[in-house]
């Protein structure tokens, strides 16, 4: 659900103060305000957006204006789909790479 036009965009006040007082080259601005929208004044700054474990660096460009900071700092890490079939496919892939390397080595001699 979107925010009411009457209310305007939500930008964290503390974060906006930090942006106004610093220059884009001063370094990373750490923040926990994932719900804060990106304002045009934030373009060019690098924010360390907290993802629940650590801060991920997000460089703000013009295309990001209007989006939330949390959209660019994923909270979940995809490992992979697993199981027996996945292990078999990985093993076949590894064997194919080894045989290709051996064939290349033999042709080079």
Buried (B, 14 or more C-beta within 10 A) or exposed (E): EEEEEEEEEEBBEEBBEBBEEEEBEEEBBEBBBBEBBBBEEBBEBBBBBBBEEEBBEBEBEEEBBEEBBBEBBEEEEEEEEEEEEEEEEEEEEEEEEEEEEEEEEEEEE
